[in-house]
Amino acid sequence: MSTRQMKLGLFLWATGHHIAAWRHADAHVRAGIDIGHYIELARTAEVAKFDMVFCEDAAGLREADVQIASQTSRSIGFEPISLLSALAAQTERIGLVSTASTSYNEPYGLARAFASLDNLSGGRAGWNLVTSASPIEAANFGSTGLRPHADRYERAREFATVITGLWHRKASGHDGRSFSLRDPLDIPPSPQGAPVMVQAGASDDGKDLAARTADVVFSAAQAFEEAKAFYDDLKGRLEAYGRQPDDVKIMPGVSPIVAATKAEAQAKYEALQELIPDDVGVALLSSYLSISDLRRYPIDGPLPELPESEGMKSRQALVVEQARRDGLSIRELARYFAGARGHWRVVGTAKQIADELQARFEGGAADGFNVMPSWFPGELVAFATLVIPELQRRGLFRKDYEGRTLRDHLGLKRPF
Ligand SMILES: Cc1cc2nc3c(=O)[nH]c(=O)nc-3n(C[C@H](O)[C@H](O)[C@H](O)COP(=O)(O)O)c2cc1C
């Protein structure tokens, strides 16, 4: 029996994480704006003893091309802090983590919103800090366009310092480069002290900020070696900030497709893959590779030589390497990546999936996982009823909550 236990987050995403989930025969196409749907998902996750539910966010459309946006699984949805405030009243134990941007908010206002969520949920809130890399979002906040990466992270560092200062009741007032404010926060600490800090940066600046401020880090890694390299890199940065390896929980994304037999799981996976429209797959692959448009090339031909991208160098190299190694056409590669949007996918029986998760957890590549069901509620229910009991039998996951706050679930100390 293992003593160290996995942390599990449920990544919410309207109809599901598979890009064609909205076309699944049992999918709920209006899921994005149906509060009943989200209550059902959060309660299912709470019965299964997940540590938290997590909402991504961008203040704008997710795709610039309306034709593509209208064919993906997430084109409309609630503002997440509002959504989680409603879920706080419908659940009792599960953590509630929302994304919010440091580029399009001010610390005082966001400190109030999260401190409110933290209090009204009894100490279950978390904030996923993002700097927002999308030019679509930038266009909704003035006409100056997307600010450079380094500038966004400089603002994010100051933002994190100010917001934690407010939450931790440090001396009031701040007069800095990006922000100036006078008062202390007008909301008291919650039972967990302050919201949990979450981050998912992948660049040097992103990982450094996470090492300095985050309690939980999300990542996207396909191969074991990639996940392990990220894990070691991030944990290795903690000492410089006077922190211990266990102070930060690293939770890579995983998109599981589970069934009673491997053949049944594979058939479910292939049925979903068949639903991906080619233009959507190729458009997503283009943005994933940070190149303008792969639609110019024959879809059944090989990936062309690519200019090296500034945006996501390591990720681009991995995709290109895989395409060359497996001799994949643009169509095949597009389907492969579009399905789980680049995240790690596992297809099999509960035992096979538990084996895979256990290998990464015990092999030093993860402290837990951010679970991304292919479609809701079907694949969430399958994971909760098949995989979680298998993890519990192995002593790898809790059978009940021991505490009431998100920090309790994650085994994190109060911050002050
Ligand atoms: C699981 C996960 C969830 C993310 N959620 C969001 C989000 O909701 N909004 C957003 O703007 N970026 C989101 N990101 C992007 C990251 O915040 C980050 O910008 C990205 O990983 C690139 O790293 P960098 O900012 O260090 O360059 C997410 C990334 C991951 C891996």
The ligand as a Gaussian input file, in Angstrom:
#p B3LYP/6-31G(d) Opt

LIG

0 1
 C       -4.052000      22.605000     -18.107000
 C       -3.818000      23.993000     -18.619000
 C       -4.813000      24.938000     -18.499000
 C       -4.641000      26.241000     -18.982000
 N       -5.664000      27.130000     -18.858000
 C       -5.553000      28.360000     -19.400000
 C       -6.641000      29.284000     -19.355000
 O       -7.710000      28.973000     -18.843000
 N       -6.472000      30.507000     -19.911000
 C       -5.301000      30.894000     -20.493000
 O       -5.219000      32.025000     -20.967000
 N       -4.229000      30.047000     -20.537000
 C       -4.342000      28.798000     -20.014000
 N       -3.283000      27.915000     -20.102000
 C       -2.020000      28.374000     -20.717000
 C       -0.939000      28.653000     -19.676000
 O       -1.390000      29.593000     -18.714000
 C        0.346000      29.197000     -20.322000
 O        0.141000      30.446000     -20.889000
 C        0.881000      28.264000     -21.380000
 O        1.104000      26.993000     -20.824000
 C        2.192000      28.801000     -22.024000
 O        3.171000      29.030000     -21.036000
 P        3.856000      30.467000     -20.820000
 O        2.736000      31.409000     -20.421000
 O        4.846000      30.269000     -19.715000
 O        4.483000      30.846000     -22.116000
 C       -3.428000      26.609000     -19.615000
 C       -2.417000      25.643000     -19.739000
 C       -2.598000      24.353000     -19.262000
 C       -1.492000      23.345000     -19.417000

